[in-house]
Amino acid sequence: GGYIAADSKIIDVIRSYAPGFIFTTSLSPVLVAGVLASVRHLKASSAERNAQQAAAALLKQLFREAGLPVMDSTTHIVPLMVGDPVRAKKIADVLLAEYGVYVQPINYPTVPRGTERLRFTPGPAHTEAMMLELTKALVEIWDRLELELRKAA
């Protein structure tokens, strides 16, 4: 529970614009125990981090080899430049509807206009076969939307 001491107008504003804080509940003990076990495991193990970094490197390589406009990134995030919010949404929609792959299009104001992109985050359990399938799907969509692929260097 909580208590707010304020003028009635301020309380009305808080009720109207901050329901996420008013109607919250605590996390269940089972959920907290699971999170705690995960944190303890990841503090002692590098296997998952190493596998995620390897998956990200492989996906970047596959995208580059296919001529897809992968952006430089030093993290596990694999950004794919689209440059148009409508096309970014269309690609994401086709990936989900036809290939069962969810990807988040990133648009303004998160990124500047004209730099809209798709943001892939491969995890340690993603296999090479999955990433090859994703790459093939993206090449097919790029072709369908008449987007230009880059020449392999």
Backbone torsions as a table, in degrees:
resi	resn	phi	psi	omega
1	GLY	NA	174.1	179.9
2	GLY	-157.0	172.9	-177.8
3	TYR	-144.3	136.9	176.4
4	ILE	-118.6	126.5	175.3
5	ALA	-110.9	106.6	-178.1
6	ALA	-163.9	173.4	173.3
7	ASP	-60.5	148.5	-176.2
8	SER	-60.4	-31.9	178.2
9	LYS	-67.3	-40.5	178.0
10	ILE	-65.8	-41.7	178.1
11	ILE	-61.6	-41.2	177.3
12	ASP	-61.9	-40.5	178.1
13	VAL	-63.0	-45.0	179.5
14	ILE	-62.2	-43.8	178.0
15	ARG	-60.6	-37.6	-176.1
16	SER	-78.3	-36.4	-171.1
17	TYR	-112.7	-0.9	-179.7
18	ALA	-133.1	45.2	-178.1
19	PRO	-64.5	-24.2	178.2
20	GLY	-63.1	-26.6	178.3
21	PHE	-91.1	-28.3	-177.3
22	ILE	-77.7	-42.3	-172.3
23	PHE	-102.9	32.9	180.0
24	THR	-88.6	156.7	174.1
25	THR	-130.0	162.8	-179.8
26	SER	-75.2	160.1	177.1
27	LEU	-71.9	149.2	179.5
28	SER	-72.4	148.9	178.8
29	PRO	-57.9	-36.3	179.6
30	VAL	-64.6	-43.1	178.8
31	LEU	-63.3	-45.5	179.5
32	VAL	-62.4	-40.1	178.4
33	ALA	-63.3	-40.0	178.0
34	GLY	-64.9	-43.1	178.1
35	VAL	-63.7	-44.2	179.7
36	LEU	-61.5	-42.9	177.8
37	ALA	-63.0	-39.4	178.6
38	SER	-64.3	-45.0	-180.0
39	VAL	-62.7	-44.0	179.0
40	ARG	-61.5	-42.4	179.2
41	HIS	-62.9	-47.2	-176.4
42	LEU	-69.4	-23.6	174.7
43	LYS	-69.0	-28.2	-176.3
44	ALA	-99.4	-14.5	-174.0
45	SER	-121.8	137.0	173.8
46	SER	-106.6	-2.7	-174.8
47	ALA	-57.9	-44.8	-178.1
48	GLU	-66.9	-43.2	178.5
49	ARG	-63.4	-43.9	179.4
50	ASN	-63.1	-41.6	179.3
51	ALA	-66.1	-38.0	178.5
52	GLN	-67.1	-42.5	177.9
53	GLN	-62.8	-40.0	178.2
54	ALA	-64.9	-41.0	178.7
55	ALA	-63.9	-42.6	179.2
56	ALA	-63.9	-43.1	178.9
57	ALA	-62.5	-42.0	179.3
58	LEU	-65.1	-43.9	-179.5
59	LEU	-63.4	-41.7	176.6
60	LYS	-59.4	-43.9	179.9
61	GLN	-63.0	-46.3	-179.8
62	LEU	-62.3	-42.9	178.1
63	PHE	-61.6	-45.9	-179.6
64	ARG	-61.6	-46.5	-179.0
65	GLU	-61.9	-30.6	179.6
66	ALA	-82.5	-7.5	-179.1
67	GLY	85.7	10.4	177.8
68	LEU	-75.2	144.8	-174.1
69	PRO	-79.5	66.0	178.5
70	VAL	-70.9	136.7	-179.6
71	MET	-91.0	152.5	176.9
72	ASP	-63.7	140.4	179.7
73	SER	-157.7	135.7	177.6
74	THR	-98.0	4.6	-178.4
75	THR	-110.4	-175.7	177.9
76	HIS	-75.9	-9.7	178.4
77	ILE	-78.6	133.5	-179.1
78	VAL	-114.3	95.8	-178.9
79	PRO	-85.5	136.2	-179.8
80	LEU	-117.5	114.9	-175.9
81	MET	-69.4	130.9	173.7
82	VAL	-115.7	-46.1	175.1
83	GLY	85.4	6.1	-179.1
84	ASP	-152.5	127.5	-175.7
85	PRO	-66.2	-35.6	-179.2
86	VAL	-68.0	-43.8	178.9
87	ARG	-67.7	-38.6	178.7
88	ALA	-60.4	-44.3	178.1
89	LYS	-65.3	-41.3	-179.9
90	LYS	-62.1	-46.1	179.4
91	ILE	-60.6	-45.6	179.3
92	ALA	-61.7	-41.4	179.4
93	ASP	-63.9	-43.8	180.0
94	VAL	-66.0	-42.6	178.3
95	LEU	-57.1	-42.5	-179.0
96	LEU	-72.9	-48.7	-174.5
97	ALA	-68.6	-39.8	-172.6
98	GLU	-102.8	-23.3	-175.1
99	TYR	-121.6	-6.0	179.5
100	GLY	69.0	26.0	-178.9
101	VAL	-113.3	124.4	176.7
102	TYR	-96.7	128.8	172.4
103	VAL	-138.7	145.1	-177.8
104	GLN	-91.6	120.3	171.3
105	PRO	-73.6	138.3	-179.2
106	ILE	-110.8	116.0	-174.8
107	ASN	-122.6	174.5	173.3
108	TYR	-57.8	137.7	12.5
109	PRO	-94.6	4.1	178.9
110	THR	-64.3	-38.8	175.7
111	VAL	-127.0	157.4	178.9
112	PRO	-62.5	150.3	175.7
113	ARG	-55.4	141.7	-179.5
114	GLY	88.0	-4.7	178.2
115	THR	-121.4	25.7	179.8
116	GLU	-59.4	145.4	-172.7
117	ARG	-150.7	170.6	170.0
118	LEU	-106.2	141.9	-177.0
119	ARG	-119.6	108.9	178.9
120	PHE	-97.7	141.7	178.2
121	THR	-131.8	85.1	179.1
122	PRO	-67.0	143.8	179.8
123	GLY	-107.5	174.0	-177.3
124	PRO	-65.1	-19.2	-179.3
125	ALA	-93.6	-4.2	177.2
126	HIS	-74.1	129.8	-177.0
127	THR	-93.1	166.0	176.1
128	GLU	-60.7	-39.5	179.1
129	ALA	-60.8	-41.6	178.2
130	MET	-62.1	-43.1	-177.8
131	MET	-70.5	-35.0	174.4
132	LEU	-64.1	-42.0	178.4
133	GLU	-62.9	-42.7	177.3
134	LEU	-62.0	-45.7	-179.4
135	THR	-60.5	-45.0	178.8
136	LYS	-61.5	-43.4	178.8
137	ALA	-60.6	-44.3	-179.5
138	LEU	-64.5	-40.1	177.8
139	VAL	-62.3	-41.9	177.7
140	GLU	-62.0	-43.2	179.9
141	ILE	-67.8	-42.7	177.9
142	TRP	-56.6	-43.8	179.6
143	ASP	-64.6	-45.6	-178.9
144	ARG	-60.1	-39.8	-178.9
145	LEU	-88.5	5.2	179.2
146	GLU	56.0	42.4	174.1
147	LEU	-91.5	149.2	-175.2
148	GLU	-85.5	133.2	172.7
149	LEU	-91.9	151.0	178.4
150	ARG	-84.6	152.0	174.9
151	LYS	-75.1	137.2	177.5
152	ALA	-65.3	136.0	-177.7
153	ALA	-78.6	NA	NA
